[in-house]
Amino acid sequence: MFNVGELVVYPAQGVGMVERIEEQEIGGVKTQLYIVRILSNNVTLMVPVSNAKNVGLRSVYSKEQGEEILEFLKDRSDFTGYTGQNWNRRYREYSEKLKSSDLKDVAYVLKELYLISQDKELSFGERRLLEHAMSLISMELSYALNIPQSEAKKRVEELFADILGKRQEEDEENLEQRDDSE
């Protein structure tokens, strides 16, 4: 049971606050609902109290859990690459993981996409998934570690500085080549 004013996480939406708990009649049945406002976009969700666990509503990670996520992101030993894997299958897998109540699943998507981008340019869909994963992770880490979201994002990006730096160099080279050809 969550309390009014408590920060919670709704899968794929991010961190929200329980604004109130109210009872409404739905289909002739009285139902208790959490009214949760998602902090990133002010969307209000009504989550049946009896179904909160099933939809993955959970408390924000603790500081220790937040540090564990950063350690998980740092460890690249589990990366197998995208060897011949169909993009549609990967997209479906990543989309499902972004809906998970486990932040480690979201971190997995972020890490995989960063590591894939080391070898090839990400498609528009992949970049959107990467941005969504980064948004979910940086927002929750900001609350877990009690730092601004921009600082949480910076800490995550620092873990992939080698990839981001390489990509920036390639972008600059491509820009120079384009300028030279004009």
PyMOL commands that place a pseudoatom at each C-alpha (Angstrom):
pseudoatom trace, name=CA, resn=MET, resi=1, chain=A, elem=C, hetatm=0, pos=[0.000, 0.000, 0.000]
pseudoatom trace, name=CA, resn=PHE, resi=2, chain=A, elem=C, hetatm=0, pos=[1.340, 3.395, -1.006]
pseudoatom trace, name=CA, resn=ASN, resi=3, chain=A, elem=C, hetatm=0, pos=[0.597, 6.621, 0.816]
pseudoatom trace, name=CA, resn=VAL, resi=4, chain=A, elem=C, hetatm=0, pos=[-0.461, 10.028, -0.438]
pseudoatom trace, name=CA, resn=GLY, resi=5, chain=A, elem=C, hetatm=0, pos=[2.657, 12.076, -1.271]
pseudoatom trace, name=CA, resn=GLU, resi=6, chain=A, elem=C, hetatm=0, pos=[4.798, 8.987, -1.845]
pseudoatom trace, name=CA, resn=LEU, resi=7, chain=A, elem=C, hetatm=0, pos=[6.983, 8.764, -4.950]
pseudoatom trace, name=CA, resn=VAL, resi=8, chain=A, elem=C, hetatm=0, pos=[6.289, 5.685, -7.049]
pseudoatom trace, name=CA, resn=VAL, resi=9, chain=A, elem=C, hetatm=0, pos=[7.365, 4.347, -10.429]
pseudoatom trace, name=CA, resn=TYR, resi=10, chain=A, elem=C, hetatm=0, pos=[4.895, 3.337, -13.104]
pseudoatom trace, name=CA, resn=PRO, resi=11, chain=A, elem=C, hetatm=0, pos=[6.533, 1.175, -15.802]
pseudoatom trace, name=CA, resn=ALA, resi=12, chain=A, elem=C, hetatm=0, pos=[7.283, 2.964, -19.105]
pseudoatom trace, name=CA, resn=GLN, resi=13, chain=A, elem=C, hetatm=0, pos=[5.991, 6.251, -17.617]
pseudoatom trace, name=CA, resn=GLY, resi=14, chain=A, elem=C, hetatm=0, pos=[8.561, 6.929, -14.913]
pseudoatom trace, name=CA, resn=VAL, resi=15, chain=A, elem=C, hetatm=0, pos=[8.464, 8.537, -11.485]
pseudoatom trace, name=CA, resn=GLY, resi=16, chain=A, elem=C, hetatm=0, pos=[5.150, 9.815, -10.207]
pseudoatom trace, name=CA, resn=MET, resi=17, chain=A, elem=C, hetatm=0, pos=[3.579, 10.973, -6.977]
pseudoatom trace, name=CA, resn=VAL, resi=18, chain=A, elem=C, hetatm=0, pos=[0.532, 9.465, -5.330]
pseudoatom trace, name=CA, resn=GLU, resi=19, chain=A, elem=C, hetatm=0, pos=[-1.712, 12.520, -5.170]
pseudoatom trace, name=CA, resn=ARG, resi=20, chain=A, elem=C, hetatm=0, pos=[-4.663, 10.822, -3.529]
pseudoatom trace, name=CA, resn=ILE, resi=21, chain=A, elem=C, hetatm=0, pos=[-6.387, 7.537, -2.935]
pseudoatom trace, name=CA, resn=GLU, resi=22, chain=A, elem=C, hetatm=0, pos=[-10.058, 7.572, -3.788]
pseudoatom trace, name=CA, resn=GLU, resi=23, chain=A, elem=C, hetatm=0, pos=[-12.949, 5.228, -4.233]
pseudoatom trace, name=CA, resn=GLN, resi=24, chain=A, elem=C, hetatm=0, pos=[-14.920, 5.217, -7.475]
pseudoatom trace, name=CA, resn=GLU, resi=25, chain=A, elem=C, hetatm=0, pos=[-17.636, 3.032, -8.840]
pseudoatom trace, name=CA, resn=ILE, resi=26, chain=A, elem=C, hetatm=0, pos=[-16.471, 1.319, -12.017]
pseudoatom trace, name=CA, resn=GLY, resi=27, chain=A, elem=C, hetatm=0, pos=[-18.855, -1.042, -13.752]
pseudoatom trace, name=CA, resn=GLY, resi=28, chain=A, elem=C, hetatm=0, pos=[-21.050, -1.159, -10.675]
pseudoatom trace, name=CA, resn=VAL, resi=29, chain=A, elem=C, hetatm=0, pos=[-18.139, -2.157, -8.431]
pseudoatom trace, name=CA, resn=LYS, resi=30, chain=A, elem=C, hetatm=0, pos=[-16.589, 0.159, -5.848]
pseudoatom trace, name=CA, resn=THR, resi=31, chain=A, elem=C, hetatm=0, pos=[-12.876, 0.314, -6.524]
pseudoatom trace, name=CA, resn=GLN, resi=32, chain=A, elem=C, hetatm=0, pos=[-10.081, 2.014, -4.600]
pseudoatom trace, name=CA, resn=LEU, resi=33, chain=A, elem=C, hetatm=0, pos=[-7.702, 3.886, -6.898]
pseudoatom trace, name=CA, resn=TYR, resi=34, chain=A, elem=C, hetatm=0, pos=[-4.302, 5.469, -6.594]
pseudoatom trace, name=CA, resn=ILE, resi=35, chain=A, elem=C, hetatm=0, pos=[-4.314, 8.790, -8.422]
pseudoatom trace, name=CA, resn=VAL, resi=36, chain=A, elem=C, hetatm=0, pos=[-0.700, 9.118, -9.599]
pseudoatom trace, name=CA, resn=ARG, resi=37, chain=A, elem=C, hetatm=0, pos=[0.705, 12.186, -11.345]
pseudoatom trace, name=CA, resn=ILE, resi=38, chain=A, elem=C, hetatm=0, pos=[3.757, 11.407, -13.510]
pseudoatom trace, name=CA, resn=LEU, resi=39, chain=A, elem=C, hetatm=0, pos=[6.324, 14.100, -12.725]
pseudoatom trace, name=CA, resn=SER, resi=40, chain=A, elem=C, hetatm=0, pos=[7.968, 14.343, -16.150]
pseudoatom trace, name=CA, resn=ASN, resi=41, chain=A, elem=C, hetatm=0, pos=[4.817, 15.174, -18.106]
pseudoatom trace, name=CA, resn=ASN, resi=42, chain=A, elem=C, hetatm=0, pos=[2.015, 15.817, -15.565]
pseudoatom trace, name=CA, resn=VAL, resi=43, chain=A, elem=C, hetatm=0, pos=[-0.040, 12.885, -16.894]
pseudoatom trace, name=CA, resn=THR, resi=44, chain=A, elem=C, hetatm=0, pos=[-2.463, 11.595, -14.258]
pseudoatom trace, name=CA, resn=LEU, resi=45, chain=A, elem=C, hetatm=0, pos=[-2.992, 7.849, -13.969]
pseudoatom trace, name=CA, resn=MET, resi=46, chain=A, elem=C, hetatm=0, pos=[-5.707, 6.000, -12.077]
pseudoatom trace, name=CA, resn=VAL, resi=47, chain=A, elem=C, hetatm=0, pos=[-4.351, 2.691, -10.817]
pseudoatom trace, name=CA, resn=PRO, resi=48, chain=A, elem=C, hetatm=0, pos=[-6.651, 0.263, -8.989]
pseudoatom trace, name=CA, resn=VAL, resi=49, chain=A, elem=C, hetatm=0, pos=[-5.092, -0.440, -5.580]
pseudoatom trace, name=CA, resn=SER, resi=50, chain=A, elem=C, hetatm=0, pos=[-5.884, -4.133, -6.011]
pseudoatom trace, name=CA, resn=ASN, resi=51, chain=A, elem=C, hetatm=0, pos=[-4.039, -4.221, -9.354]
pseudoatom trace, name=CA, resn=ALA, resi=52, chain=A, elem=C, hetatm=0, pos=[-1.065, -1.972, -8.512]
pseudoatom trace, name=CA, resn=LYS, resi=53, chain=A, elem=C, hetatm=0, pos=[1.386, -4.845, -8.093]
pseudoatom trace, name=CA, resn=ASN, resi=54, chain=A, elem=C, hetatm=0, pos=[0.246, -6.526, -11.332]
pseudoatom trace, name=CA, resn=VAL, resi=55, chain=A, elem=C, hetatm=0, pos=[0.846, -3.378, -13.401]
pseudoatom trace, name=CA, resn=GLY, resi=56, chain=A, elem=C, hetatm=0, pos=[4.285, -2.958, -11.798]
pseudoatom trace, name=CA, resn=LEU, resi=57, chain=A, elem=C, hetatm=0, pos=[3.661, 0.099, -9.628]
pseudoatom trace, name=CA, resn=ARG, resi=58, chain=A, elem=C, hetatm=0, pos=[6.538, 0.197, -7.150]
pseudoatom trace, name=CA, resn=SER, resi=59, chain=A, elem=C, hetatm=0, pos=[8.535, 2.477, -4.879]
pseudoatom trace, name=CA, resn=VAL, resi=60, chain=A, elem=C, hetatm=0, pos=[11.439, 4.503, -6.254]
pseudoatom trace, name=CA, resn=TYR, resi=61, chain=A, elem=C, hetatm=0, pos=[14.756, 2.700, -5.969]
pseudoatom trace, name=CA, resn=SER, resi=62, chain=A, elem=C, hetatm=0, pos=[16.897, 3.328, -2.899]
pseudoatom trace, name=CA, resn=LYS, resi=63, chain=A, elem=C, hetatm=0, pos=[20.328, 4.949, -3.102]
pseudoatom trace, name=CA, resn=GLU, resi=64, chain=A, elem=C, hetatm=0, pos=[21.962, 1.493, -2.935]
pseudoatom trace, name=CA, resn=GLN, resi=65, chain=A, elem=C, hetatm=0, pos=[19.762, 0.179, -5.752]
pseudoatom trace, name=CA, resn=GLY, resi=66, chain=A, elem=C, hetatm=0, pos=[20.573, 3.288, -7.806]
pseudoatom trace, name=CA, resn=GLU, resi=67, chain=A, elem=C, hetatm=0, pos=[24.308, 2.667, -7.350]
pseudoatom trace, name=CA, resn=GLU, resi=68, chain=A, elem=C, hetatm=0, pos=[23.742, -0.972, -8.408]
pseudoatom trace, name=CA, resn=ILE, resi=69, chain=A, elem=C, hetatm=0, pos=[22.134, 0.245, -11.647]
pseudoatom trace, name=CA, resn=LEU, resi=70, chain=A, elem=C, hetatm=0, pos=[25.195, 2.405, -12.377]
pseudoatom trace, name=CA, resn=GLU, resi=71, chain=A, elem=C, hetatm=0, pos=[27.447, -0.611, -11.724]
pseudoatom trace, name=CA, resn=PHE, resi=72, chain=A, elem=C, hetatm=0, pos=[25.271, -2.743, -14.026]
pseudoatom trace, name=CA, resn=LEU, resi=73, chain=A, elem=C, hetatm=0, pos=[25.582, -0.121, -16.774]
pseudoatom trace, name=CA, resn=LYS, resi=74, chain=A, elem=C, hetatm=0, pos=[29.357, -0.006, -16.320]
pseudoatom trace, name=CA, resn=ASP, resi=75, chain=A, elem=C, hetatm=0, pos=[29.748, -3.787, -16.785]
pseudoatom trace, name=CA, resn=ARG, resi=76, chain=A, elem=C, hetatm=0, pos=[29.876, -4.628, -20.476]
pseudoatom trace, name=CA, resn=SER, resi=77, chain=A, elem=C, hetatm=0, pos=[30.738, -8.313, -20.098]
pseudoatom trace, name=CA, resn=ASP, resi=78, chain=A, elem=C, hetatm=0, pos=[27.175, -9.450, -20.825]
pseudoatom trace, name=CA, resn=PHE, resi=79, chain=A, elem=C, hetatm=0, pos=[26.988, -7.689, -24.225]
pseudoatom trace, name=CA, resn=THR, resi=80, chain=A, elem=C, hetatm=0, pos=[26.621, -10.247, -26.984]
pseudoatom trace, name=CA, resn=GLY, resi=81, chain=A, elem=C, hetatm=0, pos=[26.000, -7.832, -29.820]
pseudoatom trace, name=CA, resn=TYR, resi=82, chain=A, elem=C, hetatm=0, pos=[23.257, -7.925, -32.351]
pseudoatom trace, name=CA, resn=THR, resi=83, chain=A, elem=C, hetatm=0, pos=[24.718, -10.752, -34.401]
pseudoatom trace, name=CA, resn=GLY, resi=84, chain=A, elem=C, hetatm=0, pos=[22.253, -11.161, -37.223]
pseudoatom trace, name=CA, resn=GLN, resi=85, chain=A, elem=C, hetatm=0, pos=[19.339, -10.407, -34.944]
pseudoatom trace, name=CA, resn=ASN, resi=86, chain=A, elem=C, hetatm=0, pos=[16.380, -8.982, -36.794]
pseudoatom trace, name=CA, resn=TRP, resi=87, chain=A, elem=C, hetatm=0, pos=[15.739, -5.306, -35.911]
pseudoatom trace, name=CA, resn=ASN, resi=88, chain=A, elem=C, hetatm=0, pos=[11.995, -5.916, -35.507]
pseudoatom trace, name=CA, resn=ARG, resi=89, chain=A, elem=C, hetatm=0, pos=[12.629, -8.653, -32.975]
pseudoatom trace, name=CA, resn=ARG, resi=90, chain=A, elem=C, hetatm=0, pos=[15.124, -6.462, -31.093]
pseudoatom trace, name=CA, resn=TYR, resi=91, chain=A, elem=C, hetatm=0, pos=[12.691, -3.526, -31.148]
pseudoatom trace, name=CA, resn=ARG, resi=92, chain=A, elem=C, hetatm=0, pos=[9.888, -5.681, -29.682]
pseudoatom trace, name=CA, resn=GLU, resi=93, chain=A, elem=C, hetatm=0, pos=[12.236, -7.092, -27.030]
pseudoatom trace, name=CA, resn=TYR, resi=94, chain=A, elem=C, hetatm=0, pos=[13.497, -3.628, -26.066]
pseudoatom trace, name=CA, resn=SER, resi=95, chain=A, elem=C, hetatm=0, pos=[9.971, -2.157, -26.027]
pseudoatom trace, name=CA, resn=GLU, resi=96, chain=A, elem=C, hetatm=0, pos=[8.841, -4.907, -23.645]
pseudoatom trace, name=CA, resn=LYS, resi=97, chain=A, elem=C, hetatm=0, pos=[11.829, -4.324, -21.374]
pseudoatom trace, name=CA, resn=LEU, resi=98, chain=A, elem=C, hetatm=0, pos=[11.037, -0.582, -21.222]
pseudoatom trace, name=CA, resn=LYS, resi=99, chain=A, elem=C, hetatm=0, pos=[7.595, -1.542, -19.862]
pseudoatom trace, name=CA, resn=SER, resi=100, chain=A, elem=C, hetatm=0, pos=[9.163, -3.637, -17.097]
pseudoatom trace, name=CA, resn=SER, resi=101, chain=A, elem=C, hetatm=0, pos=[8.878, -2.625, -13.468]
pseudoatom trace, name=CA, resn=ASP, resi=102, chain=A, elem=C, hetatm=0, pos=[12.541, -3.609, -13.028]
pseudoatom trace, name=CA, resn=LEU, resi=103, chain=A, elem=C, hetatm=0, pos=[14.868, -0.674, -13.746]
pseudoatom trace, name=CA, resn=LYS, resi=104, chain=A, elem=C, hetatm=0, pos=[17.603, -3.187, -14.589]
pseudoatom trace, name=CA, resn=ASP, resi=105, chain=A, elem=C, hetatm=0, pos=[15.609, -4.189, -17.691]
pseudoatom trace, name=CA, resn=VAL, resi=106, chain=A, elem=C, hetatm=0, pos=[15.481, -0.540, -18.758]
pseudoatom trace, name=CA, resn=ALA, resi=107, chain=A, elem=C, hetatm=0, pos=[19.206, -0.222, -18.061]
pseudoatom trace, name=CA, resn=TYR, resi=108, chain=A, elem=C, hetatm=0, pos=[19.806, -3.304, -20.213]
pseudoatom trace, name=CA, resn=VAL, resi=109, chain=A, elem=C, hetatm=0, pos=[18.105, -1.591, -23.180]
pseudoatom trace, name=CA, resn=LEU, resi=110, chain=A, elem=C, hetatm=0, pos=[20.124, 1.583, -22.665]
pseudoatom trace, name=CA, resn=LYS, resi=111, chain=A, elem=C, hetatm=0, pos=[23.407, -0.310, -22.418]
pseudoatom trace, name=CA, resn=GLU, resi=112, chain=A, elem=C, hetatm=0, pos=[22.674, -2.514, -25.438]
pseudoatom trace, name=CA, resn=LEU, resi=113, chain=A, elem=C, hetatm=0, pos=[21.760, 0.447, -27.634]
pseudoatom trace, name=CA, resn=TYR, resi=114, chain=A, elem=C, hetatm=0, pos=[24.853, 2.409, -26.616]
pseudoatom trace, name=CA, resn=LEU, resi=115, chain=A, elem=C, hetatm=0, pos=[27.037, -0.608, -27.328]
pseudoatom trace, name=CA, resn=ILE, resi=116, chain=A, elem=C, hetatm=0, pos=[25.334, -1.293, -30.676]
pseudoatom trace, name=CA, resn=SER, resi=117, chain=A, elem=C, hetatm=0, pos=[25.907, 2.355, -31.620]
pseudoatom trace, name=CA, resn=GLN, resi=118, chain=A, elem=C, hetatm=0, pos=[29.622, 1.690, -31.266]
pseudoatom trace, name=CA, resn=ASP, resi=119, chain=A, elem=C, hetatm=0, pos=[29.503, -0.448, -34.429]
pseudoatom trace, name=CA, resn=LYS, resi=120, chain=A, elem=C, hetatm=0, pos=[26.698, 1.105, -36.441]
pseudoatom trace, name=CA, resn=GLU, resi=121, chain=A, elem=C, hetatm=0, pos=[24.582, 4.224, -36.580]
pseudoatom trace, name=CA, resn=LEU, resi=122, chain=A, elem=C, hetatm=0, pos=[21.303, 3.743, -34.727]
pseudoatom trace, name=CA, resn=SER, resi=123, chain=A, elem=C, hetatm=0, pos=[18.075, 3.980, -36.686]
pseudoatom trace, name=CA, resn=PHE, resi=124, chain=A, elem=C, hetatm=0, pos=[15.456, 6.576, -35.783]
pseudoatom trace, name=CA, resn=GLY, resi=125, chain=A, elem=C, hetatm=0, pos=[13.480, 3.946, -33.822]
pseudoatom trace, name=CA, resn=GLU, resi=126, chain=A, elem=C, hetatm=0, pos=[16.569, 2.811, -31.943]
pseudoatom trace, name=CA, resn=ARG, resi=127, chain=A, elem=C, hetatm=0, pos=[17.457, 6.408, -31.055]
pseudoatom trace, name=CA, resn=ARG, resi=128, chain=A, elem=C, hetatm=0, pos=[13.919, 6.960, -29.711]
pseudoatom trace, name=CA, resn=LEU, resi=129, chain=A, elem=C, hetatm=0, pos=[14.202, 3.824, -27.561]
pseudoatom trace, name=CA, resn=LEU, resi=130, chain=A, elem=C, hetatm=0, pos=[17.609, 5.009, -26.304]
pseudoatom trace, name=CA, resn=GLU, resi=131, chain=A, elem=C, hetatm=0, pos=[16.202, 8.439, -25.402]
pseudoatom trace, name=CA, resn=HIS, resi=132, chain=A, elem=C, hetatm=0, pos=[13.205, 6.891, -23.641]
pseudoatom trace, name=CA, resn=ALA, resi=133, chain=A, elem=C, hetatm=0, pos=[15.429, 4.514, -21.666]
pseudoatom trace, name=CA, resn=MET, resi=134, chain=A, elem=C, hetatm=0, pos=[17.758, 7.392, -20.720]
pseudoatom trace, name=CA, resn=SER, resi=135, chain=A, elem=C, hetatm=0, pos=[14.806, 9.492, -19.595]
pseudoatom trace, name=CA, resn=LEU, resi=136, chain=A, elem=C, hetatm=0, pos=[13.408, 6.706, -17.388]
pseudoatom trace, name=CA, resn=ILE, resi=137, chain=A, elem=C, hetatm=0, pos=[16.806, 5.868, -15.879]
pseudoatom trace, name=CA, resn=SER, resi=138, chain=A, elem=C, hetatm=0, pos=[18.019, 9.422, -15.309]
pseudoatom trace, name=CA, resn=MET, resi=139, chain=A, elem=C, hetatm=0, pos=[14.733, 10.452, -13.703]
pseudoatom trace, name=CA, resn=GLU, resi=140, chain=A, elem=C, hetatm=0, pos=[14.654, 7.542, -11.266]
pseudoatom trace, name=CA, resn=LEU, resi=141, chain=A, elem=C, hetatm=0, pos=[18.369, 7.806, -10.492]
pseudoatom trace, name=CA, resn=SER, resi=142, chain=A, elem=C, hetatm=0, pos=[17.908, 11.498, -9.722]
pseudoatom trace, name=CA, resn=TYR, resi=143, chain=A, elem=C, hetatm=0, pos=[15.413, 10.597, -6.982]
pseudoatom trace, name=CA, resn=ALA, resi=144, chain=A, elem=C, hetatm=0, pos=[17.302, 7.510, -5.802]
pseudoatom trace, name=CA, resn=LEU, resi=145, chain=A, elem=C, hetatm=0, pos=[20.636, 9.331, -5.544]
pseudoatom trace, name=CA, resn=ASN, resi=146, chain=A, elem=C, hetatm=0, pos=[19.125, 12.702, -4.569]
pseudoatom trace, name=CA, resn=ILE, resi=147, chain=A, elem=C, hetatm=0, pos=[20.779, 14.577, -7.454]
pseudoatom trace, name=CA, resn=PRO, resi=148, chain=A, elem=C, hetatm=0, pos=[19.344, 16.662, -10.323]
pseudoatom trace, name=CA, resn=GLN, resi=149, chain=A, elem=C, hetatm=0, pos=[18.192, 14.657, -13.351]
pseudoatom trace, name=CA, resn=SER, resi=150, chain=A, elem=C, hetatm=0, pos=[20.807, 16.401, -15.512]
pseudoatom trace, name=CA, resn=GLU, resi=151, chain=A, elem=C, hetatm=0, pos=[23.524, 15.152, -13.135]
pseudoatom trace, name=CA, resn=ALA, resi=152, chain=A, elem=C, hetatm=0, pos=[22.115, 11.604, -13.228]
pseudoatom trace, name=CA, resn=LYS, resi=153, chain=A, elem=C, hetatm=0, pos=[22.120, 11.700, -17.032]
pseudoatom trace, name=CA, resn=LYS, resi=154, chain=A, elem=C, hetatm=0, pos=[25.693, 13.003, -17.020]
pseudoatom trace, name=CA, resn=ARG, resi=155, chain=A, elem=C, hetatm=0, pos=[26.796, 10.156, -14.722]
pseudoatom trace, name=CA, resn=VAL, resi=156, chain=A, elem=C, hetatm=0, pos=[25.265, 7.601, -17.077]
pseudoatom trace, name=CA, resn=GLU, resi=157, chain=A, elem=C, hetatm=0, pos=[26.773, 9.242, -20.161]
pseudoatom trace, name=CA, resn=GLU, resi=158, chain=A, elem=C, hetatm=0, pos=[30.217, 9.231, -18.504]
pseudoatom trace, name=CA, resn=LEU, resi=159, chain=A, elem=C, hetatm=0, pos=[29.998, 5.427, -18.381]
pseudoatom trace, name=CA, resn=PHE, resi=160, chain=A, elem=C, hetatm=0, pos=[29.756, 5.449, -22.174]
pseudoatom trace, name=CA, resn=ALA, resi=161, chain=A, elem=C, hetatm=0, pos=[32.169, 8.344, -22.810]
pseudoatom trace, name=CA, resn=ASP, resi=162, chain=A, elem=C, hetatm=0, pos=[34.343, 6.173, -25.051]
pseudoatom trace, name=CA, resn=ILE, resi=163, chain=A, elem=C, hetatm=0, pos=[31.393, 5.482, -27.374]
pseudoatom trace, name=CA, resn=LEU, resi=164, chain=A, elem=C, hetatm=0, pos=[29.929, 8.978, -27.220]
pseudoatom trace, name=CA, resn=GLY, resi=165, chain=A, elem=C, hetatm=0, pos=[33.338, 10.531, -27.858]
pseudoatom trace, name=CA, resn=LYS, resi=166, chain=A, elem=C, hetatm=0, pos=[33.976, 8.261, -30.838]
pseudoatom trace, name=CA, resn=ARG, resi=167, chain=A, elem=C, hetatm=0, pos=[30.553, 9.091, -32.280]
pseudoatom trace, name=CA, resn=GLN, resi=168, chain=A, elem=C, hetatm=0, pos=[31.154, 12.828, -31.851]
pseudoatom trace, name=CA, resn=GLU, resi=169, chain=A, elem=C, hetatm=0, pos=[34.509, 12.544, -33.657]
pseudoatom trace, name=CA, resn=GLU, resi=170, chain=A, elem=C, hetatm=0, pos=[32.846, 10.674, -36.536]
pseudoatom trace, name=CA, resn=ASP, resi=171, chain=A, elem=C, hetatm=0, pos=[30.109, 13.312, -36.776]
pseudoatom trace, name=CA, resn=GLU, resi=172, chain=A, elem=C, hetatm=0, pos=[32.733, 16.065, -36.927]
pseudoatom trace, name=CA, resn=GLU, resi=173, chain=A, elem=C, hetatm=0, pos=[34.687, 14.184, -39.628]
pseudoatom trace, name=CA, resn=ASN, resi=174, chain=A, elem=C, hetatm=0, pos=[31.523, 13.706, -41.704]
pseudoatom trace, name=CA, resn=LEU, resi=175, chain=A, elem=C, hetatm=0, pos=[30.741, 17.408, -41.361]
pseudoatom trace, name=CA, resn=GLU, resi=176, chain=A, elem=C, hetatm=0, pos=[34.245, 18.343, -42.492]
pseudoatom trace, name=CA, resn=GLN, resi=177, chain=A, elem=C, hetatm=0, pos=[34.030, 15.986, -45.488]
pseudoatom trace, name=CA, resn=ARG, resi=178, chain=A, elem=C, hetatm=0, pos=[30.673, 17.485, -46.456]
pseudoatom trace, name=CA, resn=ASP, resi=179, chain=A, elem=C, hetatm=0, pos=[32.120, 21.010, -46.199]
pseudoatom trace, name=CA, resn=ASP, resi=180, chain=A, elem=C, hetatm=0, pos=[35.134, 20.014, -48.336]
pseudoatom trace, name=CA, resn=SER, resi=181, chain=A, elem=C, hetatm=0, pos=[32.946, 18.540, -51.074]
pseudoatom trace, name=CA, resn=GLU, resi=182, chain=A, elem=C, hetatm=0, pos=[30.834, 21.705, -51.420]
for i in range(1, 182): cmd.bond("trace and resi %d" % i, "trace and resi %d" % (i + 1))
show_as sticks, trace
zoom trace
